[in-house]
Amino acid sequence: MEPYGKVIIGDSRKMGLIEDESIDFIVTSPPYWHIKDYGVEGQIGYGQTLHEYLKDLYTVWSECYRVLRPGRRMCINVGDQFARSVIYGRYKIIPIHAEIISQCEDIGFDYMGSIIWQKKTTMNTTGGANVMGSYPYPPNGMIEIDYEFILIFKKPGKTPVVSKEIKELSKLEKNEWKEYFSGHWYFPGAKQVDHEAMFPEELPRRLIKMYTFVGETVLDPFLGSGTTLKVALELRRNGVGYEINKDYVKIIKEKLGIENSLFKSYVEFLEDKIIVERAKRVDYVPKVKDAKPLIEPSKMRFANEKLYKVVEILDEKTL
């Protein structure tokens, strides 16, 4: 039986088209806080206070808990962010990953540890410059955030019993097992062009192989350009994704090769409701202090430094 895919244009704060305990694995990367404006009313991240952003994420993780089967895992790729002095009055790091761990534990997930993804980024996603602090002199240099976290959570319950045939089809090679289950991963980020928060295919590919069997169903509540869905289908898993921005449908179709009939026969496109109101009534208070951006990131200037976005690294030796 061929795997199926569902692309749902809707809001992952209320995944009304997904039944309770129907998903075997969740892998996603939430939008960054106030880095990129996707131009969608009700979007999570841009134009919000820090607490509004975190409360919306809490709502999404609560929905993920509802739809995930007992005994199964959710993996969240996230990086911490700089709080710039030009906006907040002083430099500091906002520990987004720590807040998400606290959120998911509060919801009912068990925290199962983290993988540190050391990436050679193609986009500045932390809000920090390349050289920060009192360079070239002590004492106020800033550590470069050239890594992200892959947070691993488990919904309490028993894991499923599958047939020997399915086990063999899902088997990892010894070298894969050793590399995938190590605490540090080293591979580049994705080339950023149309969708500026993509993670590379290697990330969901590893996690899907680690935590699912062939034929099971994978969800990405922040589908974006469709990377998770593409990889899930290639690995003979079913894929479901929620994406709030309908403009990405074209990008998703191109990535899936639907125009060339690669996945056309078994990928369905649906629409769900969009929640415009912010999550004001969530019974959750973030641990970090609230903050409100004072200016737009696109208007920030750093002395006379010209900033460029790297689209593709052709030769790492030239860096």
SEDRENRO-328988 format. One record per residue: y, x, z of N, C-alpha, C in turn. Coordinates in Angstrom, 2 decimals. Layout:
N
        nY        nX        nZ       caY       caX       caZ        cY        cX        cZ
         Y         X         Z         Y         X         Z         Y         X         Z
...
//
This chain:
319
        nY        nX        nZ       caY       caX       caZ        cY        cX        cZ
     -1.20      0.84      0.00      0.00      0.00      0.00      1.25      0.88      0.00
      2.16      0.58     -0.91      3.38      1.38     -1.01      4.32      1.06      0.16
      5.05      2.07      0.65      6.02      1.81      1.72      7.18      0.97      1.19
      7.84      0.27      2.08      8.98     -0.55      1.68     10.25     -0.05      2.36
     11.38     -0.38      1.76     12.66      0.00      2.35     13.59     -1.20      2.42
     14.41     -1.22      3.46     15.43     -2.26      3.62     16.77     -1.61      3.94
     17.76     -1.91      3.13     19.13     -1.48      3.40     19.91     -2.72      3.81
     20.37     -2.74      5.05     21.08     -3.90      5.57     22.55     -3.55      5.75
     23.40     -4.20      4.96     24.83     -4.01      5.12     25.27     -4.90      6.27
     25.48     -4.27      7.40     25.78     -5.02      8.61     26.15     -4.08      9.73
     26.22     -4.63     10.94     26.72     -3.92     12.11     25.58     -3.65     13.07
     25.32     -2.39     13.36     24.19     -2.04     14.22     24.43     -2.37     15.69
     25.61     -2.86     16.02     25.83     -3.35     17.38     25.11     -4.68     17.61
     24.72     -5.33     16.52     23.94     -6.57     16.59     23.04     -6.62     15.37
     21.84     -6.06     15.51     20.91     -5.97     14.37     20.06     -7.23     14.29
     20.72     -8.31     13.86     20.09     -9.63     13.86     18.95     -9.79     12.90
     18.82     -8.92     11.91     17.74     -9.04     10.93     16.51     -8.21     11.30
     16.50     -7.64     12.51     15.34     -6.86     12.96     14.76     -7.52     14.21
     13.47     -7.79     14.19     12.81     -8.47     15.30     12.60     -7.53     16.48
     12.42     -8.11     17.65     12.12     -7.33     18.86     10.85     -6.50     18.66
     10.89     -5.27     19.14      9.72     -4.39     19.17      8.96     -4.34     17.84
      9.73     -4.15     16.76      9.13     -4.10     15.42      9.29     -2.72     14.76
      9.97     -1.79     15.44     10.27     -0.47     14.89      9.45      0.59     15.62
      8.90      1.55     14.87      8.06      2.60     15.45      8.83      3.86     15.81
      9.95      4.09     15.16     10.71      5.32     15.41     12.14      5.12     14.94
     13.08      5.69     15.69     14.50      5.63     15.33     15.05      7.04     15.25
     15.72      7.35     14.17     16.41      8.63     14.03     17.77      8.36     13.41
     18.82      8.95     14.00     20.16      8.66     13.51     21.14      9.72     13.97
     22.32      9.66     13.38     23.45     10.49     13.80     24.67      9.58     13.82
     25.23      9.28     15.00     26.35      8.34     15.06     27.61      8.93     14.47
     28.55      8.09     14.06     29.83      8.60     13.54     30.57      9.39     14.61
     31.29     10.41     14.19     32.07     11.20     15.13     33.25     10.39     15.65
     33.74     10.79     16.81     34.89     10.09     17.37     36.18     10.60     16.74
     36.87      9.70     16.05     38.21      9.93     15.50     38.30     11.18     14.62
     37.29     11.38     13.79     37.31     12.49     12.84     37.52     11.98     11.42
     36.82     10.92     11.06     36.85     10.42      9.69     37.10      8.92      9.67
     38.08      8.49      8.88     38.36      7.07      8.69     37.60      6.58      7.47
     36.61      5.70      7.70     35.80      5.18      6.60     36.40      3.91      6.00
     37.54      3.48      6.53     38.26      2.37      5.93     37.58      1.03      6.09
     36.79      0.86      7.15     36.06     -0.39      7.36     36.53     -1.04      8.66
     36.91     -2.29      8.58     37.33     -3.00      9.78     36.17     -3.10     10.76
     36.43     -2.77     12.02     35.38     -2.83     13.02     34.53     -1.58     13.11
     34.88     -0.53     12.36     34.07      0.70     12.37     34.06      1.35     13.75
     33.00      2.07     14.02     32.87      2.79     15.28     33.40      4.21     15.09
     34.24      4.66     16.01     34.68      6.05     15.99     36.15      6.24     15.71
     36.61      5.83     14.55     37.99      6.13     14.16     38.95      5.07     14.71
     40.08      5.54     15.26     41.10      4.62     15.74     40.81      4.02     17.10
     39.74      4.48     17.76     39.37      3.97     19.07     39.76      4.94     20.18
     39.92      4.41     21.38     39.97      5.30     22.53     38.56      5.85     22.74
     38.45      6.90     23.53     37.14      7.48     23.79     36.21      6.48     24.45
     36.72      5.70     25.38     35.88      4.72     26.08     35.45      3.59     25.15
     36.32      3.16     24.25     35.93      2.13     23.28     34.79      2.64     22.40
     34.94      3.87     21.96     33.90      4.50     21.14     32.56      4.56     21.88
     32.60      5.03     23.12     31.36      5.19     23.89     30.74      3.84     24.23
     31.55      2.84     24.48     31.01      1.51     24.77     30.33      0.92     23.54
     30.90      1.17     22.37     30.25      0.70     21.14     28.92      1.41     20.92
     28.86      2.71     21.19     27.59      3.43     21.08     26.57      2.87     22.06
     27.00      2.56     23.26     26.11      1.98     24.27     25.48      0.68     23.74
     26.30     -0.12     23.07     25.81     -1.38     22.51     24.76     -1.13     21.43
     24.98     -0.12     20.60     24.00      0.21     19.56     22.69      0.68     20.18
     22.76      1.57     21.18     21.52      2.06     21.81     20.77      0.92     22.50
     21.50     -0.05     23.03     20.85     -1.21     23.64     20.07     -2.01     22.60
     20.66     -2.16     21.42     19.96     -2.83     20.33     18.74     -2.02     19.89
     18.88     -0.71     19.86     17.76      0.15     19.49     16.61     -0.02     20.49
     16.94     -0.13     21.75     15.91     -0.34     22.78     15.17     -1.65     22.53
     15.93     -2.67     22.15     15.32     -3.99     21.89     14.32     -3.95     20.75
     14.68     -3.29     19.65     13.84     -3.35     18.45     12.71     -2.32     18.46
     12.80     -1.31     19.32     11.79     -0.24     19.34     10.55     -0.70     20.09
      9.38     -0.33     19.57      8.13     -0.65     20.24      7.99      0.19     21.52
      7.31     -0.34     22.54      7.05      0.45     23.75      6.25      1.72     23.42
      6.56      2.79     24.12      5.86      4.04     23.92      6.36      4.87     22.76
      7.37      4.38     22.05      7.86      5.10     20.87      9.20      5.77     21.14
      9.62      6.61     20.20     10.76      7.50     20.43     11.98      7.19     19.56
     13.11      7.61     20.10     14.38      7.57     19.39     15.01      8.96     19.47
     15.46      9.49     18.33     16.11     10.80     18.27     17.54     10.64     17.75
     18.48     11.20     18.49     19.90     11.08     18.15     20.47     12.47     17.91
     20.96     12.70     16.70     21.63     13.96     16.36     23.13     13.80     16.65
     23.65     14.63     17.55     25.05     14.49     17.93     25.60     15.85     18.35
     26.88     16.04     18.12     27.55     17.26     18.55     28.68     16.94     19.50
     28.99     17.86     20.40     30.17     17.69     21.25     31.43     17.92     20.41
     32.57     17.51     20.95     33.82     17.62     20.19     34.92     18.29     21.01
     35.82     18.96     20.28     37.00     19.54     20.91     38.02     18.44     21.18
     38.67     18.54     22.32     39.88     17.76     22.58     41.04     18.72     22.39
     41.80     18.54     21.34     42.86     19.49     21.00     44.07     19.33     21.92
     44.70     20.45     22.21     45.89     20.42     23.05     47.04     19.68     22.37
     47.08     19.72     21.03     48.15     19.03     20.31     48.06     17.53     20.50
     46.86     17.03     20.84     46.67     15.60     21.05     46.64     15.26     22.54
     45.91     16.07     23.31     45.61     15.70     24.69     46.35     16.52     25.74
     47.11     17.53     25.31     47.85     18.32     26.28     47.16     19.60     26.69
     45.85     19.69     26.47     45.11     20.91     26.80     43.79     20.90     26.02
     43.22     22.08     25.85     41.91     22.18     25.21     40.81     21.84     26.20
     39.80     21.16     25.74     38.58     20.96     26.51     37.50     20.51     25.54
     36.28     20.52     25.99     35.16     20.02     25.20     34.76     18.65     25.75
     34.62     17.68     24.87     34.16     16.35     25.29     32.64     16.33     25.17
     31.92     16.21     26.28     30.45     16.30     26.26     29.79     15.00     25.79
     29.93     14.70     24.51     29.37     13.47     23.95     27.87     13.39     24.20
     27.17     14.51     24.05     25.71     14.48     24.19     25.30     14.09     25.61
     26.04     14.59     26.60     25.72     14.26     27.99     25.96     12.79     28.28
     27.01     12.25     27.69     27.31     10.83     27.88     26.22      9.95     27.27
     25.73     10.34     26.09     24.67      9.56     25.44     23.38      9.61     26.25
     23.06     10.76     26.83     21.88     10.85     27.69     22.02      9.88     28.85
     23.18      9.85     29.48     23.43      8.94     30.60     23.32      7.48     30.15
     23.87      7.18     28.98     23.80      5.82     28.45     22.36      5.36     28.27
     21.58      6.18     27.59     20.21      5.78     27.24     19.32      5.67     28.48
     19.53      6.54     29.45     18.80      6.42     30.72     19.16      5.11     31.41
     20.43      4.75     31.37     20.89      3.50     31.98     20.28      2.28     31.30
     20.11      2.36     30.00     19.54      1.25     29.24     18.06      1.08     29.52
     17.36      2.18     29.83     15.93      2.09     30.13     15.07      3.12     29.45
     15.67      3.91     28.56     14.93      4.99     27.90     14.61      6.11     28.90
     13.54      6.84     28.64     13.26      8.09     29.33     13.76      9.23     28.45
     14.54     10.14     29.05     15.02     11.30     28.31     13.91     12.34     28.25
     13.58     12.81     27.03     12.44     13.70     26.82     12.86     15.11     26.39
     14.14     15.44     26.55     14.59     16.78     26.20     15.41     16.82     24.92
     15.84     18.02     24.55     16.70     18.20     23.38     16.23     19.37     22.53
     16.54     19.28     21.26     16.41     20.41     20.34     17.82     20.86     19.99
     18.05     22.16     20.05     19.35     22.71     19.64     19.27     23.06     18.16
     20.07     22.38     17.37     20.11     22.66     15.93     21.27     23.61     15.65
     20.91     24.86     15.36     21.90     25.89     15.00     22.13     25.76     13.50
     23.28     25.24     13.12     23.49     24.96     11.71     24.60     25.82     11.12
     24.48     26.06      9.83     25.55     26.71      9.07     26.30     25.58      8.41
     27.33     25.12      9.07     27.95     23.86      8.68     28.73     23.99      7.37
     28.81     22.87      6.65     29.64     22.80      5.44     30.86     21.94      5.68
     31.04     21.52      6.93     32.22     20.71      7.26     32.54     20.89      8.72
     33.81     20.93      9.06     34.21     21.00     10.46     34.10     19.61     11.07
     33.07     19.38     11.88     32.84     18.06     12.46     33.14     18.01     13.95
     33.63     19.10     14.53     33.87     19.13     15.96     35.32     18.89     16.32
     36.21     19.01     15.33     37.63     18.89     15.61     38.29     20.21     15.96
     37.54     21.30     15.93     38.07     22.61     16.27     38.31     23.46     15.04
     39.18     24.47     15.17     39.42     25.40     14.07     38.34     26.48     14.08
     38.36     27.36     13.08     37.35     28.41     12.99     37.55     29.51     14.04
     38.79     29.87     14.30     39.10     30.87     15.32     40.03     30.19     16.33
     39.57     30.11     17.59     40.32     29.34     18.57     40.63     30.16     19.81
     41.64     29.70     20.54     41.98     30.33     21.80     42.98     31.45     21.62
     42.84     32.51     22.44     43.84     33.58     22.50     43.51     34.76     21.58
     42.71     34.53     20.54     42.31     35.59     19.60     43.51     36.45     19.19
     43.38     37.77     19.18     42.19     38.58     19.48     42.14     39.10     20.92
     42.81     38.44     21.84     42.89     38.96     23.21     42.25     38.00     24.21
     41.75     38.55     25.32     41.30     37.70     26.43     42.53     36.98     27.03
     42.39     36.00     27.90     41.11     35.53     28.45     40.73     34.14     27.95
     41.46     33.61     26.96     41.30     32.19     26.64     40.63     31.92     25.29
     39.66     32.74     24.92     38.89     32.46     23.72     38.03     31.23     23.90
     37.77     30.52     22.81     36.96     29.30     22.86     35.64     29.52     22.14
     34.56     29.07     22.75     33.24     29.16     22.14     33.18     28.26     20.91
     32.71     28.81     19.81     32.56     28.03     18.58     31.38     27.08     18.72
     31.60     25.81     18.40     30.51     24.84     18.44     29.85     24.83     17.06
     28.94     25.75     16.85     28.24     25.85     15.56     26.81     25.31     15.69
     26.62     24.41     16.61     25.30     23.82     16.86     25.48     22.35     17.21
     24.41     21.60     17.09     24.40     20.21     17.53     23.11     19.96     18.30
     23.09     18.84     19.00     21.92     18.45     19.78     21.10     17.41     19.02
     19.80     17.47     19.19     18.91     16.38     18.80     18.30     15.87     20.09
     18.81     14.76     20.57     18.39     14.18     21.84     17.16     13.31     21.62
     16.15     13.48     22.45     14.89     12.77     22.27     14.67     11.82     23.44
     14.44     10.55     23.13     14.22      9.52     24.13     12.92      8.77     23.84
     12.33      8.23     24.89     11.11      7.44     24.76     11.28      6.12     25.48
     10.89      5.04     24.83     10.85      3.74     25.48      9.55      3.66     26.27
      9.59      3.41     27.57      8.37      3.40     28.38      7.31      2.45     27.82
      6.06      2.86     27.92      4.95      2.06     27.42      3.87      2.93     26.82
      2.78      2.32     26.42      1.65      3.05     25.86      1.86      3.29     24.37
      1.44      4.46     23.92      1.50      4.77     22.49      0.37      4.06     21.75
      0.51      3.82     20.46     -0.48      3.04     19.73     -1.78      3.80     19.47
     -2.83      3.06     19.26     -4.11      3.63     18.83     -4.22      3.41     17.33
     -4.45      4.49     16.58     -4.55      4.38     15.12     -5.91      4.89     14.67
     -6.25      4.57     13.45     -7.55      4.96     12.91     -7.60      6.46     12.64
     -8.80      7.00     12.56     -8.98      8.42     12.27     -8.41      8.77     10.90
     -8.55      7.85      9.96     -8.02      8.08      8.61     -6.50      8.26      8.63
     -5.80      7.38      9.36     -4.35      7.47      9.46     -3.93      8.75     10.17
     -4.69      9.12     11.20     -4.40     10.37     11.91     -4.46     11.56     10.97
     -5.49     11.61     10.15     -5.65     12.73      9.23     -4.55     12.76      8.18
     -4.14     11.58      7.72     -3.06     11.51      6.73     -1.73     11.97      7.31
     -1.59     11.87      8.63     -0.33     12.19      9.31     -0.34     13.56      9.97
     -1.40     14.30      9.79     -1.60     15.57     10.49     -0.57     16.62     10.08
     -0.08     17.36     11.08      0.83     18.48     10.83      0.04     19.77     10.75
      0.51     20.68      9.90     -0.08     22.00      9.84      0.32     22.78     11.10
     -0.45     23.80     11.44     -0.19     24.57     12.65      1.19     25.20     12.64
      1.58     25.76     11.50      2.90     26.39     11.42      4.02     25.37     11.56
      3.80     24.14     11.04      4.78     23.07     11.20      4.91     22.70     12.68
      3.79     22.53     13.34      3.78     22.13     14.75      4.57     23.15     15.59
      4.30     24.43     15.38      4.95     25.47     16.17      6.46     25.49     15.92
      6.85     25.32     14.67      8.27     25.36     14.35      8.98     24.09     14.79
      8.38     22.94     14.51      9.04     21.67     14.80      9.20     21.42     16.29
      8.20     21.80     17.09      8.26     21.52     18.51      8.86     22.66     19.33
      9.50     23.60     18.67     10.27     24.62     19.39     11.60     24.01     19.81
     12.28     24.64     20.74     13.52     24.08     21.26     14.75     24.39     20.43
     14.60     25.25     19.41     15.74     25.63     18.57     15.36     25.54     17.10
     16.21     24.90     16.32     16.01     24.82     14.88     17.15     25.55     14.17
     16.80     26.21     13.06     17.78     26.96     12.29     17.67     26.57     10.81
     18.56     25.75     10.35     18.66     25.46      8.91     20.05     24.90      8.64
     20.53     24.98      7.38     21.90     24.59      7.06     22.12     23.09      7.17
     23.40     22.72      7.31     23.77     21.32      7.20     23.78     20.90      5.75
     23.99     19.61      5.52     23.99     19.09      4.15     25.33     19.37      3.46
     25.29     19.45      2.13     26.52     19.57      1.36     27.31     18.27      1.49
     28.57     18.38      1.87     29.39     17.19      2.14     30.31     16.92      0.95
     30.11     15.77      0.32     31.01     15.40     -0.77     31.48     13.96     -0.59
     30.65     12.99     -0.95     31.06     11.59     -0.88     31.03     11.03      0.53
     30.02     11.42      1.29     29.87     10.91      2.65     29.97     12.09      3.59
     31.04     12.15      4.38     31.37     13.38      5.09     30.71     13.53      6.46
     29.59     12.86      6.70     28.88     13.06      7.97     27.38     13.09      7.74
     26.96     13.52      6.55     25.54     13.54      6.23     24.81     14.61      7.00
     23.58     14.30      7.44     22.73     15.38      7.91     21.74     15.73      6.80
     21.19     16.93      6.82     20.29     17.36      5.74     18.96     16.64      5.81
     18.26     16.54      4.69     16.97     15.86      4.66     15.95     16.52      5.58
     16.09     17.81      5.81     15.14     18.53      6.65     15.10     17.97      8.07
     16.23     17.48      8.56     16.28     16.99      9.94     15.43     15.73     10.14
     15.66     14.64      9.41     14.78     13.48      9.58     13.35     13.74      9.13
     13.16     14.64      8.15     11.79     14.93      7.69     10.95     15.50      8.83
     11.50     16.45      9.56     10.76     17.03     10.69     10.47     15.98     11.75
     11.49     15.22     12.12     11.34     14.27     13.22     10.40     13.13     12.86
     10.45     12.66     11.63      9.54     11.59     11.20      8.10     12.08     11.21
      7.87     13.30     10.78      6.51     13.86     10.81      6.04     14.10     12.23
      6.95     14.43     13.13      6.60     14.69     14.53      6.21     13.43     15.29
      6.87     12.31     14.99      6.77     11.15     15.87      6.26      9.87     15.22
      5.79      9.93     13.97      5.26      8.72     13.35      3.98      9.01     12.58
      3.23      7.94     12.37      2.06      7.98     11.50      2.44      7.39     10.14
      1.67      7.76      9.12      1.84      7.17      7.79      1.73      5.65      7.90
      2.65      4.95      7.23      2.62      3.49      7.23      3.46      2.84      8.30
      4.00      3.63      9.23      4.84      3.06     10.28      6.28      2.89      9.80
      7.11      2.28     10.65      8.46      1.90     10.23      9.53      2.70     10.98
     10.45      3.27     10.22     11.53      4.11     10.74     12.86      3.39     10.56
     13.71      3.43     11.60     15.03      2.81     11.54     16.12      3.86     11.71
     17.18      3.73     10.91     18.41      4.49     11.11     19.55      3.48     11.24
     20.11      3.28     12.45     21.18      2.30     12.63     22.53      2.73     12.07
     22.67      3.99     11.69     23.87      4.48     11.00     23.40      5.14      9.70
     23.00      4.34      8.74     22.30      4.85      7.55     23.16      5.76      6.69
     24.46      5.47      6.58     25.33      6.33      5.78     24.89      6.38      4.33
     24.64      7.58      3.83     24.30      7.77      2.42     22.83      7.51      2.11
     22.03      7.19      3.14     20.64      6.82      2.90     19.62      7.93      3.05
     20.00      9.05      3.65     19.10     10.20      3.77     17.81      9.85      4.51
     17.92      9.18      5.66     16.73      8.85      6.45     15.78      7.95      5.67
     16.32      6.96      4.99     15.49      6.04      4.22     14.75      6.77      3.11
     15.45      7.64      2.40     14.84      8.40      1.31     13.67      9.24      1.82
     13.88      9.95      2.92     12.84     10.82      3.47     11.66     10.00      3.98
     11.94      8.89      4.65     10.86      8.03      5.16      9.96      7.55      4.03
     10.55      7.11      2.94      9.76      6.63      1.80      8.94      7.76      1.18
      9.53      8.94      1.09      8.82     10.09      0.54      7.61     10.46      1.40
      7.73     10.23      2.71      6.64     10.56      3.63      5.69      9.38      3.84
      5.82      8.36      3.01      4.94      7.18      3.04      5.09      6.40      4.34
      6.30      6.37      4.85      6.68      5.50      5.95      7.62      4.42      5.43
      7.65      3.29      6.10      8.62      2.26      5.77      9.97      2.64      6.37
     11.05      2.28      5.70     12.37      2.64      6.19     13.32      1.46      6.23
     14.07      1.37      7.33     15.09      0.33      7.50     16.38      1.00      7.93
     17.49      0.59      7.33     18.76      1.18      7.71     19.88      0.16      7.78
     20.72      0.27      8.78     21.95     -0.52      8.89     23.13      0.35      8.50
     24.01     -0.18      7.68     25.22      0.54      7.28     26.37     -0.46      7.19
     27.46     -0.18      7.89     28.58     -1.12      7.97     29.46     -1.11      6.72
     29.44      0.00      5.99     30.32      0.16      4.84     29.59     -0.16      3.54
     29.93     -1.28      2.94     29.25     -1.71      1.71     29.55     -0.79      0.53
     30.60      0.02      0.64     30.92      0.95     -0.45     29.85      2.02     -0.62
     29.01      2.21      0.40     27.96      3.22      0.33     26.71      2.74     -0.39
     26.69      1.47     -0.78     25.52      0.95     -1.50     25.27      1.76     -2.77
     26.33      2.06     -3.50     26.19      2.83     -4.73     25.64      4.22     -4.44
     26.15      4.86     -3.37     25.67      6.20     -3.00     24.20      6.15     -2.61
     23.83      5.13     -1.84     22.44      4.97     -1.41     21.53      4.78     -2.61
     21.94      3.94     -3.55     21.12      3.69     -4.74     20.95      4.97     -5.55
     22.01      5.75     -5.66     21.91      7.02     -6.39     20.96      7.97     -5.69
     21.05      8.05     -4.37     20.19      8.95     -3.61     18.73      8.55     -3.73
     18.48      7.25     -3.71     17.10      6.75     -3.80     16.57      6.74     -5.22
     17.44      7.01     -6.18     17.01      6.99     -7.57     16.68      5.61     -8.08
     17.32      4.60     -7.49     17.00      3.22     -7.86     17.37      2.93     -9.31
     18.45      3.51     -9.77     18.83      3.29    -11.17     17.78      3.83    -12.13
     17.00      4.80    -11.65     15.93      5.38    -12.47     14.55      4.83    -12.09
     14.56      3.75    -11.29     13.33      3.04    -10.90     12.41      3.84     -9.99
     12.93      4.88     -9.31     12.08      5.67     -8.43     11.58      4.84     -7.25
     12.50      4.13     -6.56     12.11      3.29     -5.44     12.50      1.82     -5.68
     12.86      1.47     -6.90     13.46      0.18     -7.18     12.58     -1.00     -6.78
     11.28     -0.90     -6.97     10.39     -2.04     -6.77     10.20     -2.41     -5.32
     10.49     -1.48     -4.39     10.23     -1.82     -2.99     11.35     -1.43     -2.04
     12.59     -1.49     -2.52     13.75     -1.34     -1.65     14.59     -2.61     -1.78
     14.83     -3.24     -0.63     15.54     -4.51     -0.58     16.93     -4.29      0.02
     17.93     -4.95     -0.55     19.30     -4.87     -0.04     19.69     -6.23      0.54
     20.07     -6.23      1.82     20.40     -7.46      2.54     21.78     -7.33      3.18
     22.32     -8.47      3.62     23.60     -8.45      4.32     23.47     -9.16      5.66
     24.11     -8.59      6.68     24.15     -9.18      8.02     25.61     -9.28      8.44
     25.87     -9.80      9.61     27.23     -9.99     10.09     27.87     -8.67     10.53
     29.19     -8.62     10.41     29.96     -7.48     10.89     30.73     -7.92     12.13
     30.62     -7.15     13.21     31.34     -7.44     14.44     32.68     -6.73     14.39
     33.77     -7.50     14.31     35.09     -6.91     14.23     35.64     -6.60     15.62
     35.35     -7.46     16.60     35.85     -7.25     17.96     35.15     -6.07     18.61
     35.90     -5.31     19.38     35.35     -4.16     20.09     34.50     -4.63     21.26
     33.64     -3.73     21.72     32.73     -4.05     22.83     33.49     -3.95     24.15
     34.18     -5.02     24.53     35.00     -5.00     25.73     34.22     -5.46     26.97
     33.15     -6.18     26.78     32.44     -6.77     27.91     31.14     -6.05     28.24
     30.98     -4.86     27.73     29.77     -4.10     28.01     29.76     -3.69     29.48
     28.64     -3.95     30.16     28.52     -3.62     31.57     28.17     -2.14     31.72
     29.14     -1.31     31.38     28.93      0.14     31.39     30.28      0.82     31.45
     30.41      1.79     32.34     31.64      2.57     32.46     31.32      4.03     32.14
     31.92      4.59     31.08     31.65      5.99     30.72     31.97      6.94     31.87
     31.21      8.04     31.92     31.41      9.04     32.97     32.62      9.92     32.69
     32.91     10.16     31.41     34.02     11.03     31.05     35.34     10.27     31.13
     36.40     11.01     31.33     37.73     10.41     31.40     38.13      9.87     30.04
     38.79      8.71     30.04     39.21      8.10     28.79     40.31      8.93     28.14
     40.41      8.83     26.83     41.45      9.54     26.08     41.81      8.73     24.86
     43.05      8.87     24.42     43.52      8.14     23.25     44.23      9.11     22.32
     43.75      9.24     21.09     44.41     10.13     20.13     45.86      9.71     19.90
     46.74     10.69     19.81     48.16     10.41     19.63     48.61     10.54     18.19
     47.88     11.34     17.40     48.24     11.51     15.99     46.98     11.46     15.15
     47.16     11.29     13.85     46.03     11.26     12.94     45.52     12.67     12.70
     44.18     12.88     12.66     43.64     14.21     12.39     44.14     14.80     11.08
     44.36     13.95     10.07     44.79     14.44      8.76     46.20     15.01      8.78
     46.97     14.67      9.83     48.35     15.13      9.92     48.50     16.38     10.77
     47.39     16.88     11.33     47.45     18.05     12.19     47.69     19.31     11.36
     48.54     20.20     11.87     48.81     21.47     11.21     48.62     22.58     12.23
     48.08     23.71     11.80     47.82     24.81     12.69     48.61     26.03     12.23
     49.86     26.14     12.75     50.75     27.23     12.37     50.85     27.29     10.85
     50.67     28.50     10.27     50.76     28.63      8.82     49.39     28.73      8.17
     48.34     28.44      8.95     46.99     28.58      8.43     46.67     27.48      7.42
     46.13     27.85      6.29     45.67     26.88      5.32     44.20     26.57      5.59
     43.86     25.29      5.65     42.50     24.89      5.96     41.82     24.38      4.70
     40.58     24.77      4.53     39.80     24.35      3.38     38.47     23.77      3.85
     37.91     22.87      3.06     36.59     22.34      3.36     35.58     23.02      2.44
     34.55     23.62      3.01     33.50     24.25      2.23     32.58     23.18      1.68
     32.43     23.13      0.37     31.55     22.15     -0.26     30.15     22.70     -0.39
     30.02     23.98     -0.75     28.68     24.56     -0.91     28.76     26.07     -0.70
     27.78     26.62      0.04     27.69     28.06      0.25     26.74     28.63     -0.79
     27.25     29.47     -1.68     26.43     30.03     -2.74     25.79     31.34     -2.31
     26.49     32.12     -1.52     25.96     33.41     -1.07     26.42     33.64      0.36
     25.49     33.53      1.31     25.85     33.67      2.72     26.34     35.07      3.05
     25.99     36.08      2.26     26.40     37.45      2.54     27.91     37.64      2.38
     28.55     36.73      1.66     29.99     36.85      1.45     30.79     36.27      2.60
     30.12     35.60      3.54     30.83     34.95      4.65     31.32     35.98      5.66
//
